[in-house]
Amino acid sequence: MNALENTIATLIDQEGLPKSYANTVQQIIVPLVHYVSQLHKSAQRTLVVGIHGAQGTGKSTLALFMRELLSKHWSCPTASFSLDDIYLTRAERRELAEQVHPLLLTRGVPGTHDIELGQRVIDQLRSAQPGDETAIPAFDKSIDDRAPADDWPVFKGRPAVILLEGWCVGAPAQSTEALIAPVNLLEAQEDTEGVWRDYVNQCLSTTYKEFFSQLDSLIMLKAPSMESVLEWRTLQENKLAERIRTAAVSADKSRPLRVMSSDEVARFIMHYERITRASLAEMPARADVVIDVSESHSLSFKVEPPIHMGYPDKRRDS
């Protein structure tokens, strides 16, 4: 087993993935890594690469493998963080819910992220000197709040690549006309005047549009349907609950753990449905790379990277 294969095997074990996932890495992720390394070689500056995908498509797993392979085998030190990591705190969302609309208490939609924090992280990473350290924000979904700053991971130096992953990364705003008709019961019953979806759309058309405009490349993990998204997100929540039970709950007993039931997950997904459906319809035509995610979670290229794909220089694979 060579060094690259060893890294892949280690990550598969670490993430509890089936050993057959090694084939997915070789067929999908290795070509993506090579594509990104070639982009960096051409640009000769820190790149920001977006990874878009609905809940449960495997964005975090893809970002993890890309980060580790780029850093260890393609000579491209890589930092990564998720939109999930820069959610507003629960107190900030509570204030937003009181001032704008109650649905904004629920994390996830545009308007519930601290985009200024995300931009500061990217700017700090881009300008970092070899000895500098950049703290990467982290959010604890089990308590529905931002993790303490002392617990944030730290990236040292300046990365060659920054991976930004999230369910609405690269999503555009919709037209005013498109907002009129509700897309589900949540919108019909809890946003009767359209105030919530209008606010979310305004955020997409302003601060989020500017934030996403700095992407050098956009990779899309394309889900087969909203039904699959609901099934996968429910599975994610079940796994979260199991991890919490295994870890004997939180050390801070004063902070209630927030794990959702299946019915709560279904309602939760309705918050994301409008933008997810819109992205599934329009994004494949403009994303640089589109990866089809089947109902069984297998991956295949729909739109392959435009740069020749291959394997790392053997001198770096040791």
Stockholm file with secondary structure:
# STOCKHOLM 1.0

chainA/1-318         MNALENTIATLIDQEGLPKSYANTVQQIIVPLVHYVSQLHKSAQRTLVVGIHGAQGTGKSTLALFMRELLSKHWSCPTASFSLDDIYLTRAERRELAEQVHPLLLTRGVPGTHDIELGQRVIDQLRSAQPGDETAIPAFDKSIDDRAPADDWPVFKGRPAVILLEGWCVGAPAQSTEALIAPVNLLEAQEDTEGVWRDYVNQCLSTTYKEFFSQLDSLIMLKAPSMESVLEWRTLQENKLAERIRTAAVSADKSRPLRVMSSDEVARFIMHYERITRASLAEMPARADVVIDVSESHSLSFKVEPPIHMGYPDKRRDS
#=GR chainA/1-318 SS CCHHHHHHHHHHHHHTCCTTHHHHIIIIIHHHHHHHHHHHHHHCSCEEEEEEECTTSCHHHHHHHHHHHHHHHSSCCEEEEEGGGGBCCHHHHHHHHHHTCGGGGSTTSTTSBCHHHHHHHHHHHHHCCTTCEEECCCEETTTTEECCGGGSCEEESCCSEEEEEETTTTCCCCCTGGGSSCSSHHHHHHCTTSHHHHHHHHHHHTHHHHHHTTCSEEEEEECSCHHHHHHHHHHHHHHHHHHHHHTTSCSCTTSCCCCCCHHHHHHHHHHHHHHHHHHHHHGGGTCSEEEEECTTCCEEEEECCSSCCCCCCGGGCC
#=GC SS_cons         CCHHHHHHHHHHHHHTCCTTHHHHIIIIIHHHHHHHHHHHHHHCSCEEEEEEECTTSCHHHHHHHHHHHHHHHSSCCEEEEEGGGGBCCHHHHHHHHHHTCGGGGSTTSTTSBCHHHHHHHHHHHHHCCTTCEEECCCEETTTTEECCGGGSCEEESCCSEEEEEETTTTCCCCCTGGGSSCSSHHHHHHCTTSHHHHHHHHHHHTHHHHHHTTCSEEEEEECSCHHHHHHHHHHHHHHHHHHHHHTTSCSCTTSCCCCCCHHHHHHHHHHHHHHHHHHHHHGGGTCSEEEEECTTCCEEEEECCSSCCCCCCGGGCC
//
